[in-house]
Amino acid sequence: MSETAAKPVYRVPFVERTGMRRIEEARGHSKLLMPLEGNANHVDVMYLGAFCVLAEAVAAGPGISVIDTATHFPIIKDIAVDFHRMAASDVTGEYTLSEEQIAGLHADLVRKGSAGYIAEVPMHDAAGTLVATGRVTVKLLSHDWPGKG
């Protein structure tokens, strides 16, 4: 599986409207920040939808970073967010695929045109307190994957 130098950027206007920002990105790694401003609920803490968007983007980023997006694409199969505490500040989420996981994903993509992983995404407030954990199932599919239609 080759990596291209100029990968297409996945843009989702809905996600962009949240103001979410990239903190760190590397091969198989993503750390993002969801700002509280614009994403607070009626009691001025982080809105549920913002946690879901953060978990989804953090989970998908590492997979996107290791595929050739000219031939493959990511989708989210499912997502769940477990809340631990309210967040009255910006929230960060982070997830990393190991080199072993990346090799397995590439092997599955070559063998069957699809691959997947489950990302456990811890989300922390500005003080470093764990406020939520996302569990996201990410699928990577070939553009000509037979089940796509």
C-alpha positions in Angstrom: 0.0 0.0 0.0 1.6 3.2 -1.1 1.2 6.6 0.6 0.8 9.6 -1.6 2.6 12.8 -1.0 -0.4 15.0 -1.7 -3.4 13.3 -0.2 -6.8 14.8 -0.7 -8.0 16.5 2.5 -11.3 15.3 3.8 -13.5 18.3 4.5 -16.7 18.1 6.4 -18.3 21.6 6.7 -20.4 20.5 9.7 -17.2 19.6 11.6 -15.5 22.8 10.4 -18.3 24.9 11.9 -17.4 23.5 15.4 -14.1 25.3 15.3 -12.3 22.0 16.1 -8.5 22.4 15.7 -5.6 20.0 15.0 -3.1 19.9 17.8 -0.9 17.0 16.6 -1.0 14.8 13.5 1.5 12.2 12.4 1.4 8.8 10.8 -1.2 6.8 12.6 -1.8 9.6 15.2 -4.2 12.4 15.8 -4.8 14.9 18.7 -7.6 17.4 18.2 -9.1 20.2 20.3 -12.8 21.0 20.5 -13.4 24.6 21.8 -16.1 25.2 24.4 -17.0 28.4 22.6 -19.7 27.7 20.1 -20.1 24.1 21.5 -21.6 24.7 24.9 -25.1 23.6 25.9 -27.7 25.4 27.8 -25.8 25.1 31.1 -22.4 26.2 29.6 -20.7 22.8 29.5 -19.6 20.9 26.4 -22.6 19.7 24.3 -23.0 16.0 23.6 -22.8 16.4 19.9 -19.4 18.1 20.2 -18.0 15.1 22.1 -19.3 12.8 19.4 -17.7 14.9 16.6 -14.4 15.1 18.5 -14.3 11.4 19.1 -15.2 10.6 15.4 -12.6 12.9 14.0 -9.8 11.8 16.4 -10.6 8.1 15.6 -10.7 8.5 11.8 -7.6 10.7 11.5 -5.0 7.9 12.2 -6.7 5.6 9.6 -6.8 8.4 7.0 -3.1 9.1 7.6 -2.1 5.6 6.6 -4.2 5.0 3.5 -4.0 6.1 -0.1 -7.1 8.3 -0.3 -7.1 8.0 -4.1 -8.1 4.3 -3.7 -9.6 4.1 -0.2 -11.8 6.1 2.1 -12.9 6.0 5.8 -16.4 5.7 7.3 -17.6 5.5 10.9 -19.6 2.4 11.6 -20.6 3.3 15.1 -19.8 5.6 18.0 -20.6 5.7 21.7 -19.5 8.3 24.3 -19.2 7.5 28.0 -19.3 10.7 30.1 -17.3 10.9 33.3 -17.6 14.6 34.2 -19.0 17.8 32.7 -16.5 19.9 30.8 -16.6 23.6 31.2 -13.5 24.2 29.0 -12.0 23.2 25.7 -11.6 19.4 25.3 -8.9 17.4 23.6 -9.0 13.9 22.3 -6.1 11.7 21.1 -5.7 8.3 19.5 -2.8 6.4 17.9 -2.6 3.3 15.8 0.4 1.1 16.5 2.6 0.0 13.6 1.3 -3.5 14.1 -2.3 -2.3 13.7 -1.3 -0.3 10.6 0.3 -3.4 9.0 -2.8 -5.4 9.8 -5.1 -2.7 8.2 -3.0 -2.7 5.1 -3.0 -6.5 4.8 -6.8 -6.5 5.1 -7.2 -3.7 2.6 -5.1 -5.7 0.1 -6.8 -9.0 0.8 -10.5 -8.0 1.0 -10.8 -4.3 0.1 -11.9 -3.4 3.7 -10.4 -3.1 7.1 -11.5 -1.8 10.5 -10.5 -0.9 14.0 -12.1 0.2 17.2 -10.6 3.4 18.7 -10.9 4.1 22.4 -10.6 7.9 22.5 -10.0 9.5 25.9 -11.2 13.2 26.1 -9.7 15.6 28.6 -10.7 19.1 29.7 -8.2 22.0 29.9 -7.1 20.9 33.4 -6.2 17.4 32.1 -9.2 15.7 33.8 -10.7 12.7 31.9 -14.2 14.0 31.0 -15.4 11.4 28.5 -14.3 8.4 26.5 -15.4 7.7 23.0 -15.6 4.2 21.4 -15.5 4.5 17.6 -15.6 1.8 15.0 -13.8 3.0 11.9 -14.0 1.2 8.6 -11.5 1.7 5.7 -12.9 0.7 2.4 -11.7 0.5 -1.2 -13.4 2.9 -3.6 -14.4 -0.2 -5.6 -15.5 -2.2 -2.5 -18.5 -4.3 -3.7 -20.7 -3.4 -0.7 -20.3 0.3 -1.3 -23.4 0.8 -3.5 
